[in-house]
Amino acid sequence: QSVLTQPPSASGTPGQRVTISCSGSNSNIGRNNVHWYQQLPGAAPKLLIYSNNQRPSGVPDRFSGSKSGTSGSLAISGLQSEDEADYYCAAWDDGLNGRVFGTGTQVTVL
Amino acid sequence: EVQLVQSGAEVKKSGESLKISCKGSGYTFSSYWIGWVRQTPGKGLEWMGIINPHDSDARYSPSFQGQVTISADTSISTAYLQWSSLRASDTARYYCARAYLSTSWPDYWGQGTLVTVSS
């Protein structure tokens, strides 16, 4: 039902770089910022990236975000075991006049 | 330290009413909006609505308009999410979260409240 589409899963070995995509449309990512949340197992979501590429205080610089056209992207470089979590993109949708979340991507560290 | 502490898990029957809470601390409660998010295995994260505790200006996502009521009491730094008649489809974990503006994305989140509704 979500209007933002993410791959269901992604994986990598420790130290690798993993990239997660978030595909939207002109009514959401095309016109508005993309944000990213990390949800560790059994925990609440945590703001990881806001306004496409900004990191809140305390978020390691291993995490980076970008936006191009109607898609956003989250990169995790130097993957660590504690990065195993679900990751969600989010954006405002002008057509729905509300916030929408992505379908979520489960990241596994092999 | 900013904290949002939510009320405990609830088990209800279809048709019953329910009000869950979210108590803020470590910041000026009335200076930030409080949003509510539903999480289910099938639909993932869904934005429900948001309230400005200062003046109780509440704004709902179209999918949840008329289905729930969001309120707040600044005297006890607490926001609420309530249902007048629960359905089995309301079974989910509900999170409250703090946002600086009505259009901002939340930074701090509560721990979540699991609501289970049996038919």
HADDOCK unambig.tbl for C-alpha pairs under 7 A between the chains (distance, minus, plus):
assign (segid A and resid 1 and name CA) (segid B and resid 43 and name CA) 6.71 0.50 0.50
assign (segid A and resid 43 and name CA) (segid B and resid 111 and name CA) 6.78 0.50 0.50
assign (segid A and resid 44 and name CA) (segid B and resid 109 and name CA) 6.48 0.50 0.50
assign (segid A and resid 44 and name CA) (segid B and resid 110 and name CA) 6.87 0.50 0.50
assign (segid A and resid 44 and name CA) (segid B and resid 111 and name CA) 5.58 0.50 0.50
assign (segid A and resid 44 and name CA) (segid B and resid 112 and name CA) 6.70 0.50 0.50
assign (segid A and resid 45 and name CA) (segid B and resid 109 and name CA) 7.00 0.50 0.50
assign (segid A and resid 47 and name CA) (segid B and resid 107 and name CA) 5.62 0.50 0.50
assign (segid A and resid 98 and name CA) (segid B and resid 61 and name CA) 6.09 0.50 0.50
assign (segid A and resid 99 and name CA) (segid B and resid 47 and name CA) 6.17 0.50 0.50
assign (segid A and resid 100 and name CA) (segid B and resid 46 and name CA) 6.91 0.50 0.50
assign (segid A and resid 100 and name CA) (segid B and resid 47 and name CA) 6.74 0.50 0.50
assign (segid A and resid 101 and name CA) (segid B and resid 45 and name CA) 6.16 0.50 0.50
assign (segid A and resid 101 and name CA) (segid B and resid 46 and name CA) 6.69 0.50 0.50
assign (segid A and resid 103 and name CA) (segid B and resid 44 and name CA) 6.39 0.50 0.50
